[in-house]
């Protein structure tokens, strides 16, 4: 079975395209989401062509009016997309020609679908990056405020998921915030390389028409035109870079999810997840399942897969454009959808965590979390650290045998392990004393947590302010 050849390129063909091949090579099913950016780029292109004298002002106005009407038709759901026309570009151009006649065919002067799609994707991704950045800022802000409120809430800190030293819940939340702060900077840094205009590169070599790419770049808000026409149409580094950012972000969200799942379990009982972020069991009525963090944890692999897909897509392509590049959109689009969904869920959920201070405090009392504080006490009394380490190890072994934490032992019991221990040792063996003693920048002391939260607020505000005008610097 065959169908009519696409009139945008079919002049040299002697037979129509096979129907399966037409459907197999078409991209309209997924690139139709680019309609707004395709039309926006076309309006800028037509405006530039009129400015340099390639189009008349009347032709420009008819084209812009027609494109504006088509955009409204698409948004009302009145446009029937044609697989025969392959992609968003030809569907829009064909509709434009139907509306305004031969003038519609003049729109493509001085450009190719190669530089057109590269421009559309960059315009689309730039807007999507701004949406992602807004959700990321909302999540960071929520975590900062929760951390400030929980600056005094003591919980166990872990290494190897074993009780290590006491920290505060606020300090832990600010560790999450630090991960996201790096992600935020990566995102804006990526945006700088997205914000380069390919339009005007045409198919691969530029065009003979007297175009002004700086005018087009300015109208579309790009920082500059791409320097090399070959690279401009074939570069997809920006999509790979965004997906790499997304992979790191989802890795961070997955680590946070893992902790939420653990903390919300009966075995930890550190936090309560609001009901609206959980589901129940069809047969176990007592269950409250942390489905949202579990699903975010699961979606991480999906985004990793898209990164590998894009890297593999580009690894063997010669310059310049190749049809392979049609496969760049679905991984990128799904990555964007996944990231925005996960961030929205987290920005709503994470700041709504309800701490259970009594459970956290009780857990911090178990596991000899102030053992390092005792070793530091001995060092300050003149004991060499390695000897102090051995002394405390023996005290912990005794505590395990007697089922007593270090803070629960009597002074006489502690003196059995070192005669330098005196009554002031209990100042450092309490959980409150332990966290308060770490009173330096980056430490877990409550005053330091509150100060760190304020610095984080200021850094977030500065980052947003620096990038509000276009995201070309961090």
Buried (B, 14 or more C-beta within 10 A) or exposed (E): EEBEBBEBEEEEEEEBBEEEEBBEBBBBEBBBBBBBBBBBBBBBBBBBBBBEEBBEEEBBBBBBEBBEBBBEEBEEEEBEBBBBBBBBBBBBBBBBBEBBEEBBBBBBBBBBBBBBBBBBBBBBBBBBBBBBBBBBBBBBBBBBBBBBBBBBBBBBBBEEEEBBBBBBBBBBBBBBBBBBBEBBBBBBBBBBBBBBBBBBBBBBEBBEBEBBBBBBBBBBBBBEBBEEBBBBBBBBBBBBBBBBBBBBBBBBBBBBBBBBBBBBEEEBBBBBBEEEBBEEEEEEEEEBBBBBBBEBBEBBEEBBBBBEBBEEBBEEEEEBBBEEBBBBBBBBBBBBEBBBBBBBBBBBBBBBBEBBBEBBBEBBBEBBBBBBBBBBBBBEBEBEEEEBBBBBBEBBEBBEEEEBBBBEBEEEBBBEBBEBBEEEBBBBBBBEBBBBBBEEEEBBBBEBBBEBBEEBBEBBEEBBEBBEEBBBEB
